[in-house]
Amino acid sequence: MIIEIEYYKGEISLFGKSQSISELKQQFKNIESTYDKSTDNFIDLLCRTYQWTIIETDESPDFVYDRDTQNLYKPNL
């Protein structure tokens, strides 16, 4: 499964095991509440805690998470 994280630093793609949208929402909620805002370690903490891997790909993501709005959605392909 590929997810894309959109935020002020740009976009980043992550690869991990397939999950439901509710599982992903819970992961993002947990990390948003615990990450260090001064160093913005959101991606690092997400990868360490939930075994996501940063990748470079041209493939379309299964889900996109917009950190500014904290919205998770399935992109229109």
C-alpha positions in Angstrom: 0.0 0.0 0.0 1.2 3.5 -0.8 0.2 6.6 1.1 1.1 10.1 0.3 1.6 12.8 3.0 1.1 16.4 1.9 2.4 19.2 4.1 4.3 22.4 4.0 7.6 20.6 3.3 6.1 19.0 0.1 4.8 15.6 -0.6 6.3 12.3 0.6 5.3 8.8 -0.3 5.3 5.9 2.1 5.0 2.2 1.6 3.6 -0.3 4.1 1.2 -3.1 4.6 -2.4 -2.8 3.4 -4.8 -1.3 6.0 -8.3 0.0 6.2 -9.0 3.7 6.1 -10.1 3.5 9.8 -6.8 2.0 10.7 -4.9 4.7 8.9 -7.0 7.4 10.5 -6.2 6.0 13.9 -2.4 6.0 13.1 -2.5 9.6 12.0 -4.5 10.7 15.0 -2.1 9.0 17.3 1.0 10.5 15.7 -0.6 14.0 15.4 -1.1 14.0 19.1 2.4 12.8 20.1 4.9 14.2 17.6 7.4 16.9 18.5 6.1 20.1 17.0 9.4 21.9 17.4 11.4 19.4 15.3 8.4 18.2 13.2 9.3 14.5 13.5 5.9 13.4 12.2 7.2 11.3 9.3 10.0 9.7 11.3 7.7 8.9 14.2 5.0 7.5 11.8 7.6 5.3 10.1 9.1 4.0 13.3 5.8 3.4 15.1 3.8 1.8 12.2 6.6 0.4 10.0 6.1 2.7 7.0 9.0 3.1 4.6 9.8 6.3 2.6 9.8 5.6 -1.1 10.2 7.5 -4.4 7.6 6.4 -6.9 5.4 7.6 -9.7 2.6 5.2 -8.7 -0.6 6.7 -7.6 -1.1 6.5 -3.8 -4.0 4.4 -2.3 -4.6 7.2 0.2 -3.5 10.8 0.7 -3.2 12.5 4.1 -3.2 16.3 4.1 -1.5 17.4 7.3 -2.7 21.0 7.1 -6.4 19.9 7.3 -5.7 16.5 8.9 -7.9 15.0 6.1 -7.3 11.4 4.8 -8.9 10.6 1.5 -8.8 8.3 -1.5 -7.5 10.2 -4.5 -9.6 10.3 -7.7 -7.6 8.5 -10.4 
